[in-house]
């Protein structure tokens, strides 16, 4: 009986995920109260997907811990989908629902790979929510964020310099600091400061002198990451800078200069760093070096192609054969056990979030906040491209995490903060629009009188 249930659940999970993803595209293209029903259906599908996934793991592993963990995960998700709309009526439900769905998938797949890691991740997710939920309120009250431009840049540089001097070496790179018993990656939090710095520097004017001055500070960020051998983060910072400058100036020459500069930097990194040459070699021909440099990439490809479109079922594959699977190759684990269809839906949900961010940016009149939303969107989608692209051998592996899904407390906290910052900007936009329309209504009534 257990075998029939777990086999049938593969198809049910895929079907529910497809329906949820279709609902995301429907809500992306439309707005209004009549689509509240779609949001509720999405919430139901999200909880149904979670139920099927955790039930699978409990049945296959014969371990009731998964049921208890499922209950705690559902309490968290239910609190978010009920509490946030009550506190912030103008909150963007597309971003909120997709954030919850991706967090739920992440907690589920991490618990399958390492139950202890999933418990730690869950605690960090709770702390992240406790911190993040106040950000929309703060953004509607604080009016001096534009005045702290160079402060953002200097604090970011100081944190990265601290990592370079005092950081711990992890897999050959200095990426983390330990304070007491807490280990975190400052570069994840510097991402937010970096975007605020770029927006503050370029929102008012973006002439050549201002762009050059901004390039010095941005270049210092990138150089510190490079010398710390955190090359994946360095690439994310560099791409974010190039595209934010392009959006602020509209000058395609900056894109060309960025492409040329990036190509030169990539060539220099290949010549200077042995682990970069190893990753390029593993990307070019992993099969020849399957027992050494290409082992992780080949195991990732085996996992993705190990079964059919619907996967092998949770706890019925062997994703742990992939090195660092819970951080660098979590997408491969998803495809192996939940199926390629499920994996494609995950990619589409990320894409919907990115499109929603761009839609918001178009509506924002304040250039400062517009650049913040664009910068976060660019940083977010490029990180997804690097992670999934490296796992499927589209590009060399960079070692960055998949937002909301990979194991990593700093990553999940930073991404949640970014999403709530966007929510705060969106809520501020809604409130200012309401005040503006209210003012027009009063003026028209006076004229009529």
Buried (B, 14 or more C-beta within 10 A) or exposed (E): EEEEBBEEBBBBBBBBBBBBBBBBBBBBEEEEEEBEEBBEBBBEBBBBBBBBBBBBBBBBBEBEBBEEBBEEBBEBBBEBBEEBBEEBEBBBBBBBBBBBBBBBBBBBBBBBBBBEBBBEBBEBBEBBBEEBBEBBEEBBEEEEBBEBBEEBBBBBBEBBBEBBEEBEEBEEBBBBBEEEEEEBBBBBBBBBBBBBBBBBBBBEEBEEEBBEEBBEBBBBBBBBBBEBBBBBBBBBBBBBBBBBBBBBBEBEEBBEBBEEBBEEBBEEBBEEBEBBBBBBBBBEEBEEBBEEBBBBBBBBBBBBEBBEBBBBBBBBBBBEBBBBBBBBBBBBBBBBBBBBBBBBBBBBBBBBBBBBBBBBBEEBEBBBBBBBBBBBBBBBBBBBBBBBBBBBBEBBBBBBBBBBBBBBBBBBBBBBBBBBBBBBBBBBBBEBEEEEEEEEEEEEEEEEE
